[in-house]
């Protein structure tokens, strides 16, 4: 943990003193001609004076915030706007806008980030004239800033994408099996929902195969020819001779040697393409 500056040198203490003095000047002295309600809308109201020095005030949060913002250097305002997701207000002078667009500099280059015991992070910065100021971030803002600096995550590799698609398809099949167990008819809501889930699972399996083929460009034609054209799962010939003529019967190996569609005697073979198809783009890659 970096060593904290001495109390007299802490930018936080210097800024606090400037804010306190600004708040004292922003309070009404009691000599205006406005009513208390009218005055409270634009100036803070004094509560306690001690030896002619304002010690306590009250006012709306907006009035107090406006008084405090007048103390912050222009770069601090720019950082605050970025953290809060706001932009510059209309009517700002051109030179002030140019100054705020100056890159924010770290103060000295060493010990510019301090981590507090309450998980807060204090960043020490410098303005154009090297005047010091600071920005204190709570844990949530610190995490958001860290993510922003890290940049966008790289898209998953084709093999990883295929694994995710296969896992999602397996979940849909599990849900479909559960619904089929609850179904009492081939035409009730559970049966229709289960059929829909299995259809989507087949689509995901197909996408998984396409994604995996991006890395498997050397896959042989024989290997491609042992995949079902419907769901792209591996199939095997379990045919038997009938009346002296061999009749092929392609069944799914992972599915307990069942056909893709119970109404079909065979699971049709996939025709190997001349070149492996491209994998579907990840969501972050789509225009």
C-alpha positions as CSV (number, residue, x, y, z in Angstrom):
1,X,0.0,0.0,0.0
2,X,1.5,3.4,-1.0
3,X,2.5,5.8,1.7
4,X,-0.1,8.5,2.2
5,X,1.0,12.1,2.0
6,X,1.3,14.1,5.2
7,X,-2.0,15.7,6.3
8,X,-0.9,19.2,5.2
9,X,0.0,18.0,1.7
10,X,-3.0,15.8,1.1
11,X,-4.9,17.0,-2.0
12,X,-8.1,15.9,-0.3
13,X,-7.5,18.2,2.7
14,X,-6.6,21.1,0.4
15,X,-9.7,20.6,-1.7
16,X,-11.9,20.2,1.5
17,X,-10.7,23.6,2.8
18,X,-11.4,25.2,-0.6
19,X,-14.9,23.7,-0.6
20,X,-15.6,24.8,3.0
21,X,-14.6,28.4,2.1
22,X,-16.7,28.4,-1.0
23,X,-19.8,27.2,0.9
24,X,-19.3,30.0,3.4
25,X,-19.3,32.5,0.6
26,X,-22.3,30.9,-1.0
27,X,-24.5,31.3,2.0
28,X,-26.8,34.3,2.4
29,X,-25.6,36.9,4.8
30,X,-29.2,37.8,5.8
31,X,-29.2,41.2,4.1
32,X,-31.0,40.3,0.9
33,X,-34.5,41.6,0.1
34,X,-35.9,38.1,-0.9
35,X,-38.2,36.0,1.2
36,X,-36.7,33.0,2.9
37,X,-38.3,30.6,0.4
38,X,-37.0,32.6,-2.6
39,X,-33.5,32.9,-1.1
40,X,-33.3,29.2,-0.3
41,X,-33.9,28.4,-4.0
42,X,-30.6,30.0,-5.0
43,X,-28.5,30.4,-1.9
44,X,-27.8,28.3,1.2
45,X,-29.2,29.6,4.4
46,X,-27.1,30.2,7.5
47,X,-27.9,28.3,10.6
48,X,-25.2,29.1,13.1
49,X,-22.7,32.0,13.1
50,X,-19.8,31.9,15.6
51,X,-17.8,35.1,16.0
52,X,-19.0,36.3,12.6
53,X,-17.9,33.1,10.8
54,X,-20.4,30.8,9.2
55,X,-20.2,27.4,10.8
56,X,-23.4,25.6,9.8
57,X,-25.8,26.0,6.8
58,X,-28.7,24.3,5.2
59,X,-30.0,24.2,1.7
60,X,-31.1,22.1,-1.2
61,X,-28.7,19.5,-2.5
62,X,-28.6,21.2,-5.9
63,X,-27.6,24.5,-4.3
64,X,-24.8,22.9,-2.3
65,X,-23.6,20.9,-5.2
66,X,-23.4,24.0,-7.4
67,X,-21.3,25.7,-4.8
68,X,-18.9,22.8,-4.5
69,X,-18.5,22.4,-8.3
70,X,-17.2,25.9,-8.6
71,X,-14.0,24.7,-6.7
72,X,-13.2,21.7,-8.9
73,X,-10.6,22.2,-11.6
74,X,-11.8,21.7,-15.2
75,X,-10.1,18.3,-15.6
76,X,-11.8,17.0,-12.4
77,X,-15.2,18.1,-13.8
78,X,-14.4,16.2,-17.0
79,X,-13.5,13.0,-15.0
80,X,-16.7,13.4,-13.0
81,X,-18.8,13.7,-16.1
82,X,-17.2,10.6,-17.6
83,X,-17.8,8.6,-14.4
84,X,-21.4,9.8,-14.2
85,X,-22.1,9.3,-17.9
86,X,-23.0,13.0,-18.5
87,X,-21.7,15.6,-21.0
88,X,-20.8,19.2,-20.9
89,X,-23.6,21.6,-20.4
90,X,-24.5,24.0,-23.2
91,X,-23.1,27.5,-23.1
92,X,-19.7,26.4,-21.8
93,X,-16.9,28.7,-23.0
94,X,-14.9,27.3,-25.9
95,X,-11.6,27.7,-24.0
96,X,-13.0,25.8,-21.0
97,X,-14.2,23.0,-23.3
98,X,-10.7,22.8,-24.9
99,X,-9.1,22.7,-21.5
100,X,-11.4,19.9,-20.3
101,X,-10.5,17.9,-23.4
102,X,-6.8,17.9,-22.3
103,X,-5.7,14.4,-21.3
104,X,-5.8,13.8,-17.6
105,X,-2.3,13.4,-16.2
106,X,-1.2,11.4,-13.1
107,X,0.2,13.7,-10.5
108,X,3.8,12.5,-10.1
109,X,4.0,9.1,-11.6
110,X,4.5,7.3,-8.3
111,X,1.9,6.4,-5.6
112,X,-0.8,8.0,-7.7
113,X,-3.4,5.3,-6.7
114,X,-4.2,4.8,-3.0
115,X,-6.4,2.0,-1.8
116,X,-8.3,2.7,1.4
117,X,-9.3,0.3,4.2
118,X,-12.9,0.7,3.1
119,X,-12.2,-0.7,-0.4
120,X,-12.3,2.8,-1.9
121,X,-9.7,3.8,-4.5
122,X,-8.3,7.4,-4.6
123,X,-6.6,8.5,-7.8
124,X,-4.3,11.5,-7.5
125,X,-4.3,13.7,-10.7
126,X,-2.9,16.9,-12.0
127,X,-4.5,19.7,-13.9
128,X,-2.9,21.6,-16.9
129,X,-0.9,23.8,-14.4
130,X,0.1,20.7,-12.4
131,X,-2.3,21.7,-9.6
132,X,-3.1,18.5,-7.7
133,X,-6.6,17.2,-7.2
134,X,-8.1,13.7,-6.5
135,X,-10.9,11.5,-7.5
136,X,-12.3,8.9,-5.0
137,X,-14.0,5.8,-6.4
138,X,-16.2,3.3,-4.6
139,X,-15.6,-0.4,-5.3
140,X,-18.3,-0.5,-8.0
141,X,-16.8,2.5,-9.9
142,X,-13.3,1.0,-9.5
143,X,-14.5,-2.3,-11.1
144,X,-16.2,-0.4,-13.9
145,X,-13.0,1.6,-14.6
146,X,-10.9,-1.5,-14.5
147,X,-13.2,-3.2,-17.1
148,X,-13.1,-0.1,-19.3
149,X,-9.3,-0.1,-19.3
150,X,-9.1,-3.8,-20.1
151,X,-11.1,-3.3,-23.3
152,X,-13.5,-5.7,-25.0
153,X,-13.0,-9.4,-24.3
154,X,-11.7,-11.5,-27.2
155,X,-14.3,-13.7,-28.9
156,X,-14.2,-17.3,-27.9
157,X,-12.2,-19.8,-30.0
158,X,-14.3,-22.0,-32.4
159,X,-13.7,-25.0,-30.2
160,X,-14.9,-23.2,-27.1
161,X,-17.9,-21.9,-29.0
162,X,-18.8,-25.4,-30.2
163,X,-18.6,-26.7,-26.6
164,X,-21.0,-23.9,-25.4
165,X,-23.4,-24.7,-28.1
166,X,-23.3,-28.4,-27.3
167,X,-23.9,-27.7,-23.7
168,X,-26.9,-25.5,-24.4
169,X,-28.3,-28.2,-26.7
170,X,-27.9,-30.8,-23.9
171,X,-29.8,-28.5,-21.5
172,X,-32.7,-28.2,-24.0
173,X,-32.9,-32.0,-24.4
174,X,-32.9,-32.4,-20.6
175,X,-35.8,-29.9,-20.3
176,X,-37.6,-31.7,-23.2
177,X,-37.3,-35.0,-21.4
178,X,-38.7,-33.6,-18.2
179,X,-41.7,-32.1,-20.1
180,X,-42.3,-35.4,-21.9
181,X,-42.5,-37.2,-18.5
182,X,-45.2,-34.7,-17.5
183,X,-47.1,-35.0,-20.7
184,X,-50.3,-37.1,-20.8
185,X,-51.0,-36.8,-24.5
186,X,-49.1,-36.3,-27.7
187,X,-51.0,-33.1,-28.3
188,X,-51.0,-31.3,-24.9
189,X,-49.0,-28.2,-24.1
190,X,-46.1,-30.2,-22.5
191,X,-45.7,-32.4,-25.7
192,X,-45.7,-29.4,-28.0
193,X,-43.2,-27.6,-25.7
194,X,-40.9,-30.7,-25.6
195,X,-41.0,-31.0,-29.4
196,X,-40.1,-27.3,-29.8
197,X,-37.1,-27.7,-27.4
198,X,-35.8,-30.8,-29.2
199,X,-36.1,-28.9,-32.5
200,X,-34.0,-26.0,-31.1
201,X,-31.5,-28.5,-29.7
202,X,-31.0,-30.0,-33.2
203,X,-30.3,-26.4,-34.5
204,X,-27.7,-25.9,-31.7
205,X,-26.1,-29.2,-32.5
206,X,-25.8,-28.2,-36.1
207,X,-24.2,-24.8,-35.2
208,X,-21.8,-26.6,-32.9
209,X,-20.6,-28.8,-35.7
210,X,-20.2,-25.9,-38.0
211,X,-18.2,-24.0,-35.3
212,X,-15.9,-26.9,-34.6
213,X,-15.1,-27.4,-38.3
214,X,-13.3,-24.1,-38.4
215,X,-10.4,-25.7,-36.6
216,X,-10.9,-29.1,-38.2
217,X,-10.1,-28.1,-41.8
218,X,-8.3,-31.4,-42.4
219,X,-11.3,-33.6,-41.6
220,X,-11.6,-36.4,-44.2
221,X,-14.6,-37.0,-46.4
222,X,-15.2,-40.3,-44.8
223,X,-15.5,-38.7,-41.4
224,X,-17.9,-36.1,-42.7
225,X,-20.0,-38.9,-44.3
226,X,-20.7,-40.5,-41.0
227,X,-22.9,-37.6,-39.7
228,X,-26.6,-37.3,-39.9
229,X,-27.9,-34.6,-42.3
230,X,-30.6,-33.7,-39.8
231,X,-28.8,-33.2,-36.5
232,X,-25.1,-33.8,-37.5
233,X,-24.5,-36.4,-34.8
234,X,-22.3,-39.3,-35.5
235,X,-24.2,-42.3,-37.0
236,X,-23.3,-45.9,-37.8
237,X,-24.5,-48.5,-40.3
238,X,-26.3,-51.2,-38.5
239,X,-28.1,-52.7,-41.5
240,X,-28.9,-56.4,-42.1
241,X,-29.2,-58.5,-45.2
242,X,-32.8,-59.1,-46.2
243,X,-33.8,-61.5,-48.9
244,X,-30.2,-61.7,-50.0
245,X,-29.9,-57.9,-50.4
246,X,-28.0,-55.8,-47.9
247,X,-30.2,-53.0,-46.6
248,X,-28.3,-50.2,-44.7
249,X,-29.7,-48.8,-41.6
250,X,-27.9,-45.7,-40.2
251,X,-28.5,-45.1,-36.5
252,X,-27.2,-42.6,-34.0
253,X,-24.3,-43.7,-31.9
254,X,-24.7,-41.2,-29.0
255,X,-28.5,-41.7,-29.0
256,X,-28.6,-45.4,-28.2
257,X,-28.6,-46.5,-31.9
258,X,-31.9,-44.7,-32.7
259,X,-32.8,-43.1,-36.0
260,X,-33.1,-39.3,-36.1
261,X,-36.8,-39.5,-36.9
262,X,-38.9,-42.5,-35.8
263,X,-41.0,-42.2,-39.0
264,X,-37.9,-42.7,-41.2
265,X,-36.2,-46.1,-41.6
266,X,-32.8,-44.4,-42.0
267,X,-31.1,-41.3,-40.7
268,X,-30.0,-39.8,-44.0
269,X,-26.3,-39.4,-44.5
270,X,-24.8,-35.9,-44.8
271,X,-23.2,-35.0,-48.1
272,X,-19.7,-33.7,-47.4
273,X,-19.2,-30.1,-48.7
274,X,-16.3,-29.2,-50.9
275,X,-15.0,-26.9,-48.2
276,X,-16.0,-26.8,-44.6
277,X,-18.7,-24.1,-44.0
278,X,-17.7,-21.1,-41.9
279,X,-18.8,-21.0,-38.3
280,X,-21.6,-18.7,-37.3
281,X,-20.3,-15.4,-36.0
282,X,-20.3,-14.8,-32.3
283,X,-22.9,-12.2,-31.1
284,X,-20.2,-9.6,-30.6
285,X,-18.9,-10.1,-34.2
286,X,-22.3,-9.6,-35.9
287,X,-22.9,-6.2,-37.4
